[in-house]
Amino acid sequence: MNWWVAGVFVLGLATALVATPLAARFGRAFGFMDAPQGRKIHTHPIPRCGGLALVAAFCLAAALAWTVKLPQAGRLFDDARIWPVLGGGLFIFLVGLWDDRRPLPAKFKFLAQVAAASICFFYGVKIESFTLGSLISVNFDFLSYVLTVFWFVLFINAINLIDGLDGLAAGVAFFVCAVQAVLATMRAEALPAMYFAALGGASLGFLRYNFNPASIFLGDGGSYFLGYMVAALSILSSAKSQVGATILMPILAFGVPLLDTITSPLRRFVRGKKMFEPDREHVHHNLLAKGWSQRKTVVFLYGVTAFLAVMSVLIVNMRDVPAGLFILLLGGALILFVRKAGYFSFFALDKVVGWIRDISDEAGVSHGRRTFLNLQIEISQSDDLEAMWVNVCEALGQLEFDLGEMTLACGGVAAHAPLSGEACRLNSCYEWTREDLDRDKREYLSQRSLLKIELPLMDKSGGHLGTLWLVKNLADAPVSDFTLRRVEQLRRTVVSTLERLQGRA
């Protein structure tokens, strides 16, 4: 079987070497060109239909494998499940190729990825359980479909995301396929061994023209096909479709791009951006930002992938507790590496804690928000101006202000209804001073460290109801995270209360 695996690899390599220049000509002739713009790093248009050569090389090498009739783990080599895998792969390739020519909506591409994954699932290529020696054994049952689709979508987008530097996606895929082919050969599994060899040979042959400086790109068609086939063949290579130590190998080897794919939407969400909006903050972009060249960045990530691939081989041959501990240590090292690369700067502890505090405050869960909400209710239910001001003063004390003053407008602008009756008295001015403020007011107000806020109290129609002035000495105590938010909440509550008192009058 070893000679057949080597022969399939060589055929895929040779075919890609011949087909890639032809694919480049096709791209230039029919407009499959990647123009330099926005996030692009290259400086001149380059064909982006390299997936044509990759698919052609893989299919030709696979045709050689189809002629082989070797027994494989108690079954014939021609496993019927390979046909839906190839069908789904060609489908997602054509979707990506169309996107290379005329960009498709992100939602449509996502639905196409789900459809391609569903083809495999309903024909038996699916994740049914997870086993790791005697440590873990889980049957997924009805979650099998969700996990299978997630597996495919994850790998498809992982390859697509790292296809931002010359040779990065094809090179990483080659390392993973090569190690997977070796592992499958060691387990005497002819089917996955030959198909991984075909895909690895095609990737290496294409890399000849895709390495920096690249003369052709994979495009979405090629990256989608690569990710899809790695995901599908990884499942096929696991005995009885169980995801155990064997299928951990592509997860570990693809550690950096997979982590990138999972955390990118989260990073954008935390920063208030669209979750699937492209950006230049992936791992390879951060390394380039540190002054690394494209080649240095790509070779470095090759080294990381090769190291993780070798480590995964060791894990596959370990059992029980040592394997589990090794996986944990390797995962920790991977996270540390990506953090040092500058990718997790937005996940610093202070930022995460602050974000959680913001969420809890916005949701009204925090004690400070609930206490202030109670004061807002007390203000809004006040029967007169004096009672309202007493509650406002309590709120100012909670916000740690030093001085407060509210002046109400009497008469107002003719176009608006002025305050009258109870809500309008001669010289309607209310003052408040913090009890422990032991300085002369004039001397206090002359300091340079004061935060002074003037809040116009405007009704819904734009009428001027009055003004609320607040003063705080930042030298004594800084502004808390939610002070300004509370101040705006206070202003709105005071305005609504004044409008109610005005209407009652």
N, C-alpha and C positions, 0 to 999 in steps of 0.2 A: 504493500500500500504506500510505503514511503516514496517510492519512485513515481507513482501516479500523482501524489500530492506535489512533488517537486516539478513534474511535467506540467501540471495545471498552472502552477505559479509562473513558470517560465513562459508558457503560452500567453497568460494574461499580461505579463510584463512586455513581451515582444509586440503583442497586438496594440497595447497602449502607446508604445514608442512610435509605431507606424501611424496609428489612427489620430493621435493628438494634433499633429500638424494639419491633417485633413480637416479636423474639427475647427481649427483656427481659421482656415480658409473659408469654411462654411459660415462661421460667425461674421467675418468681414463682408462676405457676399450678401448675407441676408439680414444684416443689422443687429446681430447679437453682440453689441459692443458696450463695454462699461466705461462711460465717460467720467473723467475726474471731476468730482463735485462733492460738496458737503463733507461727509465723514470719510471719503475716499482718500487713500494715501498715494496712489499712483498719479503720475503727472500727464499721462497721455492715454487715449482710448485703447482698450485691450479687449479682445474677444472673451466673452463670458459663457461660452457653450461647451466648456471642457467636459461636461457631464456626458456628452455624446460619445466621446472617445472612451470614457470610463465604462459606460454601460456596454458599448460594443466589445471592449476587451473582456469584460466580465462574462458576457453571454457566450463569446467564442470559447473562452477557457472552460466555462460551465458545460458547453456542448461536449468537450472532451470527457468531462466527468460523467456525463450521461451515458457514455458508451461503456463505462466500467461496471462490471457486475461482481462486486465484492460483498461478502456477508459482513454485516455491520451490527454488532451487538444483538445478534439473534434475528435480524431482519434483513431483507434485501436492501441494497443500496438505494434503489429508486423509490425513496419515500415520497408518497403522494402529496405530502404537505408542502413540498418545495414549489409546486405550481402556483398555489395562491400567494406564496411569498414572492415569487417572481412577478406575478400579476400585479400585486400591490406595489412592488418596487417600480415597475414600469409606469404605473398610474401616477405615483407621486413624483416620478422623474418628469413626466410630461407636464404636470402642473407647475413644477419648478421651472421647466424650460419655457413654458408660456410666460411665466413671471419674468424670466430673463429678457424676453422680447417686449412684453407690455405688462408693466407692474399690476399685480392683482391686489384686491383689498386684503388686509391682514386676516379678517374674519373668514374669508373664503379659503385662504391657504390653511388656516387652522382646521376648518371643517374638512378639507381635503386630507389633511394628515390623520384626522380621526377616522375618516372613511377608509383610508389605506390600512390603518391599524385594525379596523373592524374586519376587513377581508381576512386577515391572518387569524384573528380570534375565532371567527365563525367556521374556519376550516381547521381548527385544532392547534394552531400555533399560539399558545396562550400561557399565561402565568397562573398556575393553579395552586401552588403551595410554595412554601419556603422551608428548607431544611438545612441545618448546619450541624452535622454530626448528631450528638445527643443533646446539644445545647438548646437548639430551637427547632420546633416543628409546628408550622402554622398552615392550615388549610384556608384559602381565601373565599371559597364558595362564590357567593353572589358578587363579591368585590373583585373577582377575577377579571371581569371585563374592564372595570375602571383602572386597575393596576396595569393591565396589558396595554390599554390605550395610552396611559401615562408613560409607560416604558418607551413606546414607539415615539411619541411626541417629544419626549425628553431627549432622546438620542438624535432625532432629526434636527431639532433646534440647537443642540449642542454643537454638532458639526457645522451647522449654518452660522452660528455665532463666531466660531473661531476661524471661519473662512474670511478673515479680515486682513491677514498678512500673507504674503507670497509663500506658498508651500506649507502653511501651518496645518490646515485641515487634512490635506492628502498625506502629509508625513505622519501626523498623529494617528490617522486611520491605518496607515501601513503598519506601524508598531503594534497596534492592537490586534489587527488581523493576523499578523505573523505569529504572535504569541498564542492567539486562539487556535491557529492551525497546528502549532506544535503540541498544545495541550490535547486537542482532539486526536491527533495522531498517536500520542502516548496512551490515550484511552481506546485506541482502535476504532474510532468513530469516523468512518470514511466520508460520510456525507458532509458534516460540518467542516472537516479538515480540508476537503477539496474546495468547498465553496469559500471558506476563509482564505485559502491559498489563492484562488482566482481573484478575489476582491483585493487581497494584499498585493498581488502582482500587478493588477491594473492600477492601483494607487501609486505604486512605486514607478511604473512606467510613465504615468501622467506627471509625477513629481519632477521628472527630468525637464519638463517645460514650464512647470509651475513654480519652481524654486526661484528665489530672488536673484536677478530681476525676472519676473514672470512674463512669459509671452502669451499666456492664456490663463483664464480663471475657471474654476469649477462651475461657478454660477449656482443659482438656487437649485437647478435641476440636478447637478452633480452632487451637491452637498446633501440634498434631500435623499437622493438614492443611497449615498454612502451611509448616512445615519440610519435609514430604514433597514438596509441589509444587515448592518452590524447588530441592530436590535433584534431582527428576526432570527439571524443565524445563532445569536447568543442563546435564544430560547431553544432552538432546535438542538443545540449542543448540550443541553441539560437533559439528563436521562429522564424519560417519562414526563417531560415538561415541568419538572420541579425546579424551582429557583433555589439553589443552594450555593455552596462554595464556588462551584463552577461559574455561575453567572455573576458572582461578585467580581470576577476578573475584569470584564469590560467597565464595570462601575468604577473600580479602583484605577484602571489604566486611563480612563477618561475623566479622572477625578477633577482636574482643573476646569475643563469645559463644562462638565455636568454641574459643578458647583456654581460656575458662572451663569449657566442657564437658569438654575433654580433661584439664585439670589438677585439676578438682574431685575425682574419685575418687582421684587420686594424692595430693592434699593430705590427704584423709581417711585414706588408707592410712598415710601418714607419721605422722599423729597418733594412730594406733591406733583410728580410728573405722571404722564400717561404710562401705564404699566408695560405696554408693549411698544413704546416709542423708541426707535433706535438712538443710541448715544455712543460716545467715545470714552466710556469708563469701564470697559472690560479689562481683563487681566493683561492682555497683550498691549492694549492702549496705555495702561498705566506704566508698563515697562518702557514703552516708547517715550512716554512723558518724562521718564527719569533720564533720558538721554541715550538709551540703548538704540542700536541700529536694528533694522528689520531682521537682518541675518542673525545677529546676536540673540535677539528675542526669540526667533523661531528655533534656533539651535538649543537655546536654554530650555524651552518648553518641550522640545524633542527629548532632551535629557531627563526632564521630570517625568514625561510619559513613559520612557523606557525604564526608568527606575521603578515607577509604580507597576508597570507590567511585570517586571521580574519579581517584585514583591508579591504580586497577586499569584504568580506561579507557586511561590513558597506557601502562600496561604492555602491554595487548593490542595497541596500535598500535606497540610497539617490537619490535625483533628481536634475537635472539641475545644477545651479551654485555651490551649496555646493559640489556636487560630482566632478565637474570639478576642483575646487580649491583643494579638498582633494587629487585628483589624482596627481596634480602638486606638492603638498607638499610631498607626499609619494615618487614620482619619484625623487625629489631632495634629500630626505633623503637616498634613495637607492644608488644614485650616490655618495653621501658623504661617505656612509659606504664602498663602494667598493674602493673608493679613499684612505680612511684611511687604508684599508687592504693592501695598497701598489700596487694595481693592475694598477692604472693610473699614476704611477710615470713617465712613458714615455710621458704622456700627459701634463706635466708641461707647464705653459704658455710660458716660455722662449724657450723650445724645439719646441713647436708648431709654435711660431713666427719665430724661426730660420729655421724651415722646410719650412714654407711658403716663406720666403725670398730666400731660396735656389731654390725653384721651380720657383719663379718669375725671379730670375737671370738666371737660366738655360734656361728658355723660352724666355729670352730677353725682358721681360716686365719692369723690374726695370729701373729707370732713369740712375743709374750708369752703368749698362750693356750696355744700348743704347749709352751713351756718349763714353764709351771706345770702342765700336764697330765702332763708327765714326772715332776714332783715328786709329784703325786698318786699316780701309779703306784708310785713308790719308797716312799711312805708306806704304801700299801695292801699292799705286798709285804714289809714289815718283819717280821723274825723275832721281835723282842722289843720291849719298851717303849723301851729305850735307842736302838735303831736307828730306831724310829719317831720319837722325839723329835729325833734328829739331822736327819732329813729335814724334820720340821716346822720346826725352826730355820732350815734353809736356805730354806724357803718364806717364813718371816717376814722374812728378810733381803731376799728378792726383792720382797716387798710393802712394804719400807722402814719396817717397824715398829721401835721402839726397845727395847721390853721385851716379853717373853712369859712366861707362867706357866701350867702345866697341873697341876691338882690332881685326883687320882683318888679316887673314893668307895670306901670299904671298908666292907662290911656292908650298906649300902643300905637300902631299904625292904623289909619282909617280903614284900610282894606282888610284888616284882621280884627277879630273880636278880642278886645283887651280883657285883662283880668278885672273883675269887679267884685263888689260885696266882700265876702269873707276872704277871697283870694286877692284882694287889693286893698292895702291899707296905706296911709301916708307914711312915706319912708319905709317901705316894706323891705327891711334888710335884717338878715339873721346872721349872727356871727358865732363861731365856735373856736375855742383854743384848747389844745391838749392840756389836761390838768397838770401834768408834770413838767410843762414847758416853763422854766424859771428865768427866761430872758426877756428883756424889754422888747416889745413888738417891733419898734422902729429899728433897733439894733439887729434884731433877728432878720428882718426883711432886707437888710443891707448886705447879707452874706452872699458869696458867690456860689455856694454849693446847694442852692435852693432849686427844687423842681417846682415850677409854677404852672398850673393848668387852669385855663379859662374855658369853661364849658357853656356855650349858648344853649338856653332852654327854648327849643322851638317846637311849636305844635305841628300837627299834621298838615295844616295849610300853609305853614311857613311863618306863622305869626310869632313874634318875640314875646315870650313869657317871662324872661328874666335871664340871669346869669349866675353860674355857680363857679366860685374860685376856690382852688385847692392849693395848698403849699406844703412841701415836705423837704426836710433837710437831708440830702443824700449822704452827708458826712456822718450823720448819726446812724442811719440805717439805709441800705440800698433798696431799690425798688424790687419787690418780689416778682416771681414769674408771671403772676396773674393780676398785678395791681391795675394796669391800664385796662385790662379786660373788665375787671370789677368796676372801675370808674365809669366805663361806658354803660355797663349794666345799671349802675346807680343813676346815671343821667336819664336813661330811658324810663326808669321807674319813677323818678321825680317828675318828669314831663307828664307821664300818664296820670299821676296823682293830681298834679296841678290842673290838668284838663278836666278831671272828674270833679274837683272842687269848684272849678269855674262853671261847669255845667250845672252843678247843684245850686250855685248862687244865682 
